[in-house]
């Protein structure tokens, strides 16, 4: 299993995986701006999200990785037909507004998909 999250400092997405020789923890193994994730599911640490929101309310900048999309595999995209983007549904996450990932067009909660396209700091459902 892989973990994918938006790196707010680096400007790309970061990719984590378990590295067997380093134990059971997840380590950053890659970063990319365009790739496809297979068997995608969302994961949010609600406790960390609440802590972040409390920090923001107190006037502190709180950035902690607490929301991921998981996947069984990924493949970097060498080329993407950007003409398809307007037809795809965009998925977003706004931790200070709500506790889940959701479709940007209608606010419906998003939990999983067969394939997702990660492209230029955005996520789109392919199937």
CNS distance restraints for C-alpha pairs under 8 A (distance, minus, plus):
assign (resid   1 and name CA) (resid  17 and name CA) 6.52 0.50 0.50
assign (resid   1 and name CA) (resid  18 and name CA) 7.74 0.50 0.50
assign (resid   1 and name CA) (resid  70 and name CA) 6.74 0.50 0.50
assign (resid   1 and name CA) (resid  71 and name CA) 5.72 0.50 0.50
assign (resid   1 and name CA) (resid  72 and name CA) 4.78 0.50 0.50
assign (resid   1 and name CA) (resid  73 and name CA) 6.98 0.50 0.50
assign (resid   2 and name CA) (resid  15 and name CA) 6.74 0.50 0.50
assign (resid   2 and name CA) (resid  16 and name CA) 5.64 0.50 0.50
assign (resid   2 and name CA) (resid  17 and name CA) 4.86 0.50 0.50
assign (resid   2 and name CA) (resid  18 and name CA) 7.76 0.50 0.50
assign (resid   2 and name CA) (resid  70 and name CA) 5.54 0.50 0.50
assign (resid   2 and name CA) (resid  71 and name CA) 5.30 0.50 0.50
assign (resid   2 and name CA) (resid  72 and name CA) 6.23 0.50 0.50
assign (resid   2 and name CA) (resid  73 and name CA) 6.79 0.50 0.50
assign (resid   3 and name CA) (resid  15 and name CA) 5.70 0.50 0.50
assign (resid   3 and name CA) (resid  16 and name CA) 4.97 0.50 0.50
assign (resid   3 and name CA) (resid  17 and name CA) 6.41 0.50 0.50
assign (resid   3 and name CA) (resid  68 and name CA) 5.97 0.50 0.50
assign (resid   3 and name CA) (resid  69 and name CA) 5.90 0.50 0.50
assign (resid   3 and name CA) (resid  70 and name CA) 4.60 0.50 0.50
assign (resid   3 and name CA) (resid  71 and name CA) 6.66 0.50 0.50
assign (resid   4 and name CA) (resid  13 and name CA) 6.65 0.50 0.50
assign (resid   4 and name CA) (resid  14 and name CA) 5.80 0.50 0.50
assign (resid   4 and name CA) (resid  15 and name CA) 4.81 0.50 0.50
assign (resid   4 and name CA) (resid  16 and name CA) 6.52 0.50 0.50
assign (resid   4 and name CA) (resid  68 and name CA) 5.47 0.50 0.50
assign (resid   4 and name CA) (resid  69 and name CA) 5.19 0.50 0.50
assign (resid   4 and name CA) (resid  70 and name CA) 6.10 0.50 0.50
assign (resid   4 and name CA) (resid  71 and name CA) 7.89 0.50 0.50
assign (resid   5 and name CA) (resid  13 and name CA) 5.51 0.50 0.50
assign (resid   5 and name CA) (resid  14 and name CA) 5.49 0.50 0.50
assign (resid   5 and name CA) (resid  15 and name CA) 6.83 0.50 0.50
assign (resid   5 and name CA) (resid  65 and name CA) 7.61 0.50 0.50
assign (resid   5 and name CA) (resid  67 and name CA) 6.93 0.50 0.50
assign (resid   5 and name CA) (resid  68 and name CA) 5.14 0.50 0.50
assign (resid   5 and name CA) (resid  69 and name CA) 6.60 0.50 0.50
assign (resid   6 and name CA) (resid  11 and name CA) 7.45 0.50 0.50
assign (resid   6 and name CA) (resid  12 and name CA) 6.23 0.50 0.50
assign (resid   6 and name CA) (resid  13 and name CA) 4.36 0.50 0.50
assign (resid   6 and name CA) (resid  14 and name CA) 6.16 0.50 0.50
assign (resid   6 and name CA) (resid 121 and name CA) 6.87 0.50 0.50
assign (resid   7 and name CA) (resid  11 and name CA) 5.70 0.50 0.50
assign (resid   7 and name CA) (resid  12 and name CA) 5.62 0.50 0.50
assign (resid   7 and name CA) (resid  13 and name CA) 5.33 0.50 0.50
assign (resid   7 and name CA) (resid  14 and name CA) 5.90 0.50 0.50
assign (resid   8 and name CA) (resid  12 and name CA) 7.62 0.50 0.50
assign (resid  11 and name CA) (resid 121 and name CA) 7.25 0.50 0.50
assign (resid  12 and name CA) (resid  31 and name CA) 6.43 0.50 0.50
assign (resid  12 and name CA) (resid  32 and name CA) 5.74 0.50 0.50
assign (resid  12 and name CA) (resid  33 and name CA) 5.16 0.50 0.50
assign (resid  12 and name CA) (resid 120 and name CA) 7.23 0.50 0.50
assign (resid  12 and name CA) (resid 121 and name CA) 6.28 0.50 0.50
assign (resid  13 and name CA) (resid  31 and name CA) 5.51 0.50 0.50
assign (resid  13 and name CA) (resid  32 and name CA) 5.54 0.50 0.50
assign (resid  13 and name CA) (resid  33 and name CA) 6.04 0.50 0.50
assign (resid  13 and name CA) (resid 121 and name CA) 6.92 0.50 0.50
assign (resid  14 and name CA) (resid  28 and name CA) 6.74 0.50 0.50
assign (resid  14 and name CA) (resid  29 and name CA) 7.95 0.50 0.50
assign (resid  14 and name CA) (resid  30 and name CA) 6.12 0.50 0.50
assign (resid  14 and name CA) (resid  31 and name CA) 4.39 0.50 0.50
assign (resid  14 and name CA) (resid  32 and name CA) 6.75 0.50 0.50
assign (resid  15 and name CA) (resid  28 and name CA) 5.59 0.50 0.50
assign (resid  15 and name CA) (resid  29 and name CA) 5.91 0.50 0.50
assign (resid  15 and name CA) (resid  30 and name CA) 5.11 0.50 0.50
assign (resid  15 and name CA) (resid  31 and name CA) 5.63 0.50 0.50
assign (resid  15 and name CA) (resid  32 and name CA) 7.96 0.50 0.50
assign (resid  16 and name CA) (resid  26 and name CA) 5.75 0.50 0.50
assign (resid  16 and name CA) (resid  27 and name CA) 5.04 0.50 0.50
assign (resid  16 and name CA) (resid  28 and name CA) 4.14 0.50 0.50
assign (resid  16 and name CA) (resid  29 and name CA) 5.45 0.50 0.50
assign (resid  16 and name CA) (resid  30 and name CA) 7.04 0.50 0.50
assign (resid  17 and name CA) (resid  26 and name CA) 4.97 0.50 0.50
assign (resid  17 and name CA) (resid  27 and name CA) 5.57 0.50 0.50
assign (resid  17 and name CA) (resid  28 and name CA) 6.58 0.50 0.50
assign (resid  17 and name CA) (resid  29 and name CA) 6.54 0.50 0.50
assign (resid  18 and name CA) (resid  22 and name CA) 7.92 0.50 0.50
assign (resid  18 and name CA) (resid  23 and name CA) 7.59 0.50 0.50
assign (resid  18 and name CA) (resid  24 and name CA) 6.17 0.50 0.50
assign (resid  18 and name CA) (resid  25 and name CA) 5.86 0.50 0.50
assign (resid  18 and name CA) (resid  26 and name CA) 4.43 0.50 0.50
assign (resid  18 and name CA) (resid  27 and name CA) 6.14 0.50 0.50
assign (resid  19 and name CA) (resid  23 and name CA) 6.68 0.50 0.50
assign (resid  19 and name CA) (resid  24 and name CA) 7.30 0.50 0.50
assign (resid  19 and name CA) (resid  25 and name CA) 7.47 0.50 0.50
assign (resid  19 and name CA) (resid  26 and name CA) 6.81 0.50 0.50
assign (resid  19 and name CA) (resid  27 and name CA) 6.75 0.50 0.50
assign (resid  20 and name CA) (resid  24 and name CA) 6.79 0.50 0.50
assign (resid  32 and name CA) (resid  76 and name CA) 7.42 0.50 0.50
assign (resid  33 and name CA) (resid 118 and name CA) 6.85 0.50 0.50
assign (resid  33 and name CA) (resid 119 and name CA) 5.52 0.50 0.50
assign (resid  33 and name CA) (resid 120 and name CA) 5.26 0.50 0.50
assign (resid  33 and name CA) (resid 121 and name CA) 6.77 0.50 0.50
assign (resid  34 and name CA) (resid  76 and name CA) 6.05 0.50 0.50
assign (resid  34 and name CA) (resid  77 and name CA) 5.34 0.50 0.50
assign (resid  34 and name CA) (resid  78 and name CA) 7.58 0.50 0.50
assign (resid  34 and name CA) (resid 117 and name CA) 7.34 0.50 0.50
assign (resid  34 and name CA) (resid 118 and name CA) 5.37 0.50 0.50
assign (resid  34 and name CA) (resid 119 and name CA) 4.45 0.50 0.50
assign (resid  34 and name CA) (resid 120 and name CA) 6.57 0.50 0.50
assign (resid  35 and name CA) (resid  74 and name CA) 6.72 0.50 0.50
assign (resid  35 and name CA) (resid  75 and name CA) 5.46 0.50 0.50
assign (resid  35 and name CA) (resid  76 and name CA) 4.03 0.50 0.50
assign (resid  35 and name CA) (resid  77 and name CA) 4.66 0.50 0.50
assign (resid  35 and name CA) (resid 117 and name CA) 5.99 0.50 0.50
assign (resid  35 and name CA) (resid 118 and name CA) 5.34 0.50 0.50
assign (resid  35 and name CA) (resid 119 and name CA) 6.77 0.50 0.50
assign (resid  36 and name CA) (resid  74 and name CA) 5.46 0.50 0.50
assign (resid  36 and name CA) (resid  75 and name CA) 5.30 0.50 0.50
assign (resid  36 and name CA) (resid  76 and name CA) 6.38 0.50 0.50
assign (resid  36 and name CA) (resid  77 and name CA) 6.82 0.50 0.50
assign (resid  36 and name CA) (resid 115 and name CA) 6.65 0.50 0.50
assign (resid  36 and name CA) (resid 116 and name CA) 5.55 0.50 0.50
assign (resid  36 and name CA) (resid 117 and name CA) 4.62 0.50 0.50
assign (resid  36 and name CA) (resid 118 and name CA) 6.14 0.50 0.50
assign (resid  37 and name CA) (resid  71 and name CA) 5.90 0.50 0.50
assign (resid  37 and name CA) (resid  72 and name CA) 7.59 0.50 0.50
assign (resid  37 and name CA) (resid  73 and name CA) 5.98 0.50 0.50
assign (resid  37 and name CA) (resid  74 and name CA) 4.42 0.50 0.50
assign (resid  37 and name CA) (resid  75 and name CA) 6.74 0.50 0.50
assign (resid  37 and name CA) (resid 115 and name CA) 5.57 0.50 0.50
assign (resid  37 and name CA) (resid 116 and name CA) 5.20 0.50 0.50
assign (resid  37 and name CA) (resid 117 and name CA) 6.57 0.50 0.50
assign (resid  37 and name CA) (resid 118 and name CA) 7.67 0.50 0.50
assign (resid  38 and name CA) (resid  71 and name CA) 5.51 0.50 0.50
assign (resid  38 and name CA) (resid  72 and name CA) 5.85 0.50 0.50
assign (resid  38 and name CA) (resid  73 and name CA) 5.39 0.50 0.50
assign (resid  38 and name CA) (resid  74 and name CA) 6.05 0.50 0.50
assign (resid  38 and name CA) (resid 113 and name CA) 7.84 0.50 0.50
assign (resid  38 and name CA) (resid 114 and name CA) 5.65 0.50 0.50
assign (resid  38 and name CA) (resid 115 and name CA) 4.72 0.50 0.50
assign (resid  38 and name CA) (resid 116 and name CA) 6.75 0.50 0.50
assign (resid  39 and name CA) (resid  70 and name CA) 7.84 0.50 0.50
assign (resid  39 and name CA) (resid  71 and name CA) 5.18 0.50 0.50
assign (resid  39 and name CA) (resid  72 and name CA) 5.73 0.50 0.50
assign (resid  39 and name CA) (resid  73 and name CA) 7.53 0.50 0.50
assign (resid  39 and name CA) (resid 112 and name CA) 7.39 0.50 0.50
assign (resid  39 and name CA) (resid 113 and name CA) 6.09 0.50 0.50
assign (resid  39 and name CA) (resid 114 and name CA) 4.63 0.50 0.50
assign (resid  39 and name CA) (resid 115 and name CA) 6.14 0.50 0.50
assign (resid  40 and name CA) (resid  69 and name CA) 6.28 0.50 0.50
assign (resid  40 and name CA) (resid  70 and name CA) 5.42 0.50 0.50
assign (resid  40 and name CA) (resid  71 and name CA) 4.52 0.50 0.50
assign (resid  40 and name CA) (resid  72 and name CA) 7.30 0.50 0.50
assign (resid  40 and name CA) (resid 112 and name CA) 5.33 0.50 0.50
assign (resid  40 and name CA) (resid 113 and name CA) 5.25 0.50 0.50
assign (resid  40 and name CA) (resid 114 and name CA) 6.12 0.50 0.50
assign (resid  40 and name CA) (resid 115 and name CA) 6.46 0.50 0.50
assign (resid  40 and name CA) (resid 116 and name CA) 6.91 0.50 0.50
assign (resid  41 and name CA) (resid  69 and name CA) 5.50 0.50 0.50
assign (resid  41 and name CA) (resid  70 and name CA) 5.21 0.50 0.50
assign (resid  41 and name CA) (resid  71 and name CA) 6.54 0.50 0.50
assign (resid  41 and name CA) (resid 111 and name CA) 5.68 0.50 0.50
assign (resid  41 and name CA) (resid 112 and name CA) 4.27 0.50 0.50
assign (resid  41 and name CA) (resid 113 and name CA) 6.73 0.50 0.50
assign (resid  42 and name CA) (resid  67 and name CA) 7.53 0.50 0.50
assign (resid  42 and name CA) (resid  68 and name CA) 5.93 0.50 0.50
assign (resid  42 and name CA) (resid  69 and name CA) 4.48 0.50 0.50
assign (resid  42 and name CA) (resid  70 and name CA) 6.16 0.50 0.50
assign (resid  42 and name CA) (resid 101 and name CA) 7.13 0.50 0.50
assign (resid  42 and name CA) (resid 110 and name CA) 7.79 0.50 0.50
assign (resid  42 and name CA) (resid 111 and name CA) 5.41 0.50 0.50
assign (resid  42 and name CA) (resid 112 and name CA) 6.42 0.50 0.50
assign (resid  43 and name CA) (resid  67 and name CA) 5.68 0.50 0.50
assign (resid  43 and name CA) (resid  68 and name CA) 5.17 0.50 0.50
assign (resid  43 and name CA) (resid  69 and name CA) 6.05 0.50 0.50
assign (resid  43 and name CA) (resid  70 and name CA) 7.13 0.50 0.50
assign (resid  44 and name CA) (resid  49 and name CA) 7.77 0.50 0.50
assign (resid  44 and name CA) (resid  66 and name CA) 5.80 0.50 0.50
assign (resid  44 and name CA) (resid  67 and name CA) 4.29 0.50 0.50
assign (resid  44 and name CA) (resid  68 and name CA) 6.39 0.50 0.50
assign (resid  44 and name CA) (resid  99 and name CA) 7.58 0.50 0.50
assign (resid  44 and name CA) (resid 100 and name CA) 7.13 0.50 0.50
assign (resid  45 and name CA) (resid  49 and name CA) 6.26 0.50 0.50
assign (resid  45 and name CA) (resid  66 and name CA) 5.27 0.50 0.50
assign (resid  45 and name CA) (resid  67 and name CA) 6.36 0.50 0.50
assign (resid  46 and name CA) (resid  50 and name CA) 6.11 0.50 0.50
assign (resid  46 and name CA) (resid  66 and name CA) 7.91 0.50 0.50
assign (resid  46 and name CA) (resid  99 and name CA) 7.05 0.50 0.50
assign (resid  47 and name CA) (resid  51 and name CA) 6.33 0.50 0.50
assign (resid  48 and name CA) (resid  52 and name CA) 6.18 0.50 0.50
assign (resid  48 and name CA) (resid  64 and name CA) 7.60 0.50 0.50
assign (resid  48 and name CA) (resid  66 and name CA) 6.15 0.50 0.50
assign (resid  49 and name CA) (resid  53 and name CA) 6.26 0.50 0.50
assign (resid  49 and name CA) (resid  66 and name CA) 6.60 0.50 0.50
assign (resid  49 and name CA) (resid  95 and name CA) 6.53 0.50 0.50
assign (resid  49 and name CA) (resid  99 and name CA) 7.56 0.50 0.50
assign (resid  50 and name CA) (resid  54 and name CA) 6.21 0.50 0.50
assign (resid  51 and name CA) (resid  55 and name CA) 6.26 0.50 0.50
assign (resid  52 and name CA) (resid  56 and name CA) 6.29 0.50 0.50
assign (resid  52 and name CA) (resid  62 and name CA) 5.36 0.50 0.50
assign (resid  52 and name CA) (resid  63 and name CA) 7.01 0.50 0.50
assign (resid  52 and name CA) (resid  64 and name CA) 7.36 0.50 0.50
assign (resid  53 and name CA) (resid  57 and name CA) 6.21 0.50 0.50
assign (resid  53 and name CA) (resid  62 and name CA) 7.81 0.50 0.50
assign (resid  53 and name CA) (resid  95 and name CA) 7.73 0.50 0.50
assign (resid  53 and name CA) (resid  96 and name CA) 6.04 0.50 0.50
assign (resid  54 and name CA) (resid  58 and name CA) 6.32 0.50 0.50
assign (resid  55 and name CA) (resid  59 and name CA) 6.44 0.50 0.50
assign (resid  55 and name CA) (resid  60 and name CA) 5.17 0.50 0.50
assign (resid  55 and name CA) (resid  61 and name CA) 6.87 0.50 0.50
assign (resid  55 and name CA) (resid  62 and name CA) 6.02 0.50 0.50
assign (resid  56 and name CA) (resid  60 and name CA) 5.02 0.50 0.50
assign (resid  56 and name CA) (resid  61 and name CA) 5.88 0.50 0.50
assign (resid  56 and name CA) (resid  62 and name CA) 6.31 0.50 0.50
assign (resid  81 and name CA) (resid  85 and name CA) 7.67 0.50 0.50
assign (resid  84 and name CA) (resid  88 and name CA) 6.82 0.50 0.50
assign (resid  85 and name CA) (resid 124 and name CA) 7.94 0.50 0.50
assign (resid  88 and name CA) (resid 124 and name CA) 5.98 0.50 0.50
assign (resid  88 and name CA) (resid 125 and name CA) 6.20 0.50 0.50
assign (resid  88 and name CA) (resid 126 and name CA) 6.73 0.50 0.50
assign (resid  89 and name CA) (resid 103 and name CA) 6.74 0.50 0.50
assign (resid  89 and name CA) (resid 104 and name CA) 7.45 0.50 0.50
assign (resid  89 and name CA) (resid 105 and name CA) 7.20 0.50 0.50
assign (resid  89 and name CA) (resid 124 and name CA) 5.46 0.50 0.50
assign (resid  89 and name CA) (resid 125 and name CA) 5.55 0.50 0.50
assign (resid  89 and name CA) (resid 126 and name CA) 7.95 0.50 0.50
assign (resid  90 and name CA) (resid 103 and name CA) 5.86 0.50 0.50
assign (resid  90 and name CA) (resid 104 and name CA) 5.65 0.50 0.50
assign (resid  90 and name CA) (resid 105 and name CA) 7.26 0.50 0.50
assign (resid  90 and name CA) (resid 122 and name CA) 7.18 0.50 0.50
assign (resid  90 and name CA) (resid 123 and name CA) 5.73 0.50 0.50
assign (resid  90 and name CA) (resid 124 and name CA) 4.40 0.50 0.50
assign (resid  90 and name CA) (resid 125 and name CA) 6.51 0.50 0.50
assign (resid  91 and name CA) (resid 101 and name CA) 6.74 0.50 0.50
assign (resid  91 and name CA) (resid 102 and name CA) 5.54 0.50 0.50
assign (resid  91 and name CA) (resid 103 and name CA) 4.57 0.50 0.50
assign (resid  91 and name CA) (resid 104 and name CA) 5.69 0.50 0.50
assign (resid  91 and name CA) (resid 110 and name CA) 7.26 0.50 0.50
assign (resid  91 and name CA) (resid 122 and name CA) 7.50 0.50 0.50
assign (resid  91 and name CA) (resid 123 and name CA) 5.42 0.50 0.50
assign (resid  91 and name CA) (resid 124 and name CA) 5.77 0.50 0.50
assign (resid  91 and name CA) (resid 125 and name CA) 7.18 0.50 0.50
assign (resid  92 and name CA) (resid 101 and name CA) 5.66 0.50 0.50
assign (resid  92 and name CA) (resid 102 and name CA) 5.54 0.50 0.50
assign (resid  92 and name CA) (resid 103 and name CA) 6.26 0.50 0.50
assign (resid  92 and name CA) (resid 104 and name CA) 6.02 0.50 0.50
assign (resid  92 and name CA) (resid 122 and name CA) 7.60 0.50 0.50
assign (resid  92 and name CA) (resid 123 and name CA) 7.03 0.50 0.50
assign (resid  93 and name CA) (resid  98 and name CA) 7.91 0.50 0.50
assign (resid  93 and name CA) (resid 100 and name CA) 6.45 0.50 0.50
assign (resid  93 and name CA) (resid 101 and name CA) 4.63 0.50 0.50
assign (resid  93 and name CA) (resid 102 and name CA) 6.40 0.50 0.50
assign (resid  94 and name CA) (resid  98 and name CA) 6.18 0.50 0.50
assign (resid  94 and name CA) (resid  99 and name CA) 7.59 0.50 0.50
assign (resid  94 and name CA) (resid 100 and name CA) 7.76 0.50 0.50
assign (resid  94 and name CA) (resid 101 and name CA) 7.56 0.50 0.50
assign (resid  95 and name CA) (resid  99 and name CA) 5.80 0.50 0.50
assign (resid  95 and name CA) (resid 100 and name CA) 7.51 0.50 0.50
assign (resid 100 and name CA) (resid 109 and name CA) 6.69 0.50 0.50
assign (resid 100 and name CA) (resid 110 and name CA) 7.52 0.50 0.50
assign (resid 101 and name CA) (resid 109 and name CA) 6.04 0.50 0.50
assign (resid 101 and name CA) (resid 110 and name CA) 5.38 0.50 0.50
assign (resid 101 and name CA) (resid 111 and name CA) 6.99 0.50 0.50
assign (resid 102 and name CA) (resid 107 and name CA) 5.57 0.50 0.50
assign (resid 102 and name CA) (resid 108 and name CA) 5.45 0.50 0.50
assign (resid 102 and name CA) (resid 109 and name CA) 4.24 0.50 0.50
assign (resid 102 and name CA) (resid 110 and name CA) 4.58 0.50 0.50
assign (resid 102 and name CA) (resid 111 and name CA) 7.93 0.50 0.50
assign (resid 103 and name CA) (resid 107 and name CA) 5.15 0.50 0.50
assign (resid 103 and name CA) (resid 108 and name CA) 5.44 0.50 0.50
assign (resid 103 and name CA) (resid 109 and name CA) 6.41 0.50 0.50
assign (resid 103 and name CA) (resid 110 and name CA) 6.21 0.50 0.50
assign (resid 104 and name CA) (resid 108 and name CA) 7.97 0.50 0.50
assign (resid 113 and name CA) (resid 125 and name CA) 6.95 0.50 0.50
assign (resid 113 and name CA) (resid 127 and name CA) 6.44 0.50 0.50
assign (resid 114 and name CA) (resid 126 and name CA) 7.68 0.50 0.50
assign (resid 114 and name CA) (resid 127 and name CA) 5.74 0.50 0.50
assign (resid 115 and name CA) (resid 125 and name CA) 6.38 0.50 0.50
assign (resid 115 and name CA) (resid 126 and name CA) 5.31 0.50 0.50
assign (resid 115 and name CA) (resid 127 and name CA) 5.53 0.50 0.50
assign (resid 116 and name CA) (resid 123 and name CA) 6.68 0.50 0.50
assign (resid 116 and name CA) (resid 124 and name CA) 5.59 0.50 0.50
assign (resid 116 and name CA) (resid 125 and name CA) 4.65 0.50 0.50
assign (resid 116 and name CA) (resid 126 and name CA) 5.30 0.50 0.50
assign (resid 116 and name CA) (resid 127 and name CA) 7.37 0.50 0.50
assign (resid 117 and name CA) (resid 123 and name CA) 5.66 0.50 0.50
assign (resid 117 and name CA) (resid 124 and name CA) 5.03 0.50 0.50
assign (resid 117 and name CA) (resid 125 and name CA) 6.28 0.50 0.50
assign (resid 117 and name CA) (resid 126 and name CA) 6.42 0.50 0.50
assign (resid 118 and name CA) (resid 122 and name CA) 5.83 0.50 0.50
assign (resid 118 and name CA) (resid 123 and name CA) 4.56 0.50 0.50
assign (resid 118 and name CA) (resid 124 and name CA) 6.48 0.50 0.50
assign (resid 119 and name CA) (resid 123 and name CA) 6.29 0.50 0.50
assign (resid 119 and name CA) (resid 124 and name CA) 7.90 0.50 0.50
